[in-house]
Structure formats: C-alpha cells, structure tokens
Amino acid sequence: MAKQKPIFQPTWLWLIKRPVCFLGFGFGTGLAPKAPGTFGTLPAVLIAGLLLGCGVSKLSLALLCIPLFFIGIWICNETEYALGVHDYGGIVWDEIVAMMLVYACVPQGLGWWTIAFVAFRFFDAVKPPPIKWFDQRMSGGFGVMLDDVIAAFFAIAVVWVLVGLNAA
C-alpha cells in the first residue's frame, strides 16, 4: 500500500503548535526528508538506553510499552487527523514504542542492539506476511501501532535465534 502525502508539508513550526503531533512525529524526527521511519526509531535508542541505564528493569520497560501503545493509538489518530492522511511516513510514535519493546526483550550491548535495530527496521519497512496483512486491513491509530508491534516481535525472534546460534 503506497503511503499518501498530506496536502501540505509538516514543519517544525507546525509541530510546535501541535504537541500531540510533536509526539506523533517522534519529537520531530519524523520530519527527516529521507527514511523518517529510521530516524523516528532513534529516540527509542536514547529513551530505552537512559531508562535501562538508570536501573529500570527490562520487564518494567516492556510493561511501560503497554500504556505507550494505547496512548499511541490516540496520538497517531490525532496526528493522522491533523494531516488528513492515514499512516503518513512521518508519524513515528509507533516505531518508538515498538523499538523500546524490542530493546526490553533482547540482550544488552551495542552488538545486539544494532542487530535488533536493523532487524526491526527490515520487518517494519518490508512488511512480510502477516505484518502486511495487518497493515492493509487495520486503520486509524490502532493500525498504525499494530503493524510495528508485530514487526517488533519478528525482530525479537530473529535476535533470540541469533543468540541461540551464538551460544551453540
């Protein structure tokens, strides 16, 4: 499904005037002219790293993703409405929450986090079945959030397969 374009180009000023859209655009990272989904995933690296570095457990980080998912439905709905477009590429709250979930479920360390990041971005961009099925059939903020969480589970599975192969 091809991404639609809004009738105007969102800007920093537009985001600052709309706090919900500022969140939807991942604190502005979704404004990146190329690969907004990849740039939009970067805040998750910082947020997860800070929380885990400050002593938040991986379980707590994973549990935090549950309310962030449901809040994200509202954030993505509101941002879509403001843009007049479904699942605009600059809406990246879904990437942030999904990537935080991935980091809560994979081993710590730059190597594993890099593999997890690449795996998540692959599954989110390529959308193999069943991700594509959900992406095409679910609408609104729920649809925006759901396909990324499914991509997160795929990425987690890939990392854990690699962990198992590494241990063998």
Salt bridges, closest charged atoms under 4 A:
GLU80 OE2 - HIS86 ND1 2.72
ASP87 OD2 - LYS3 NZ 3.02
GLU95 OE2 - ARG121 NH1 3.99
ASP124 OD2 - ARG121 NH1 2.65
ASP124 OD1 - LYS127 NZ 3.19
ASP147 OD2 - LYS127 NZ 2.67
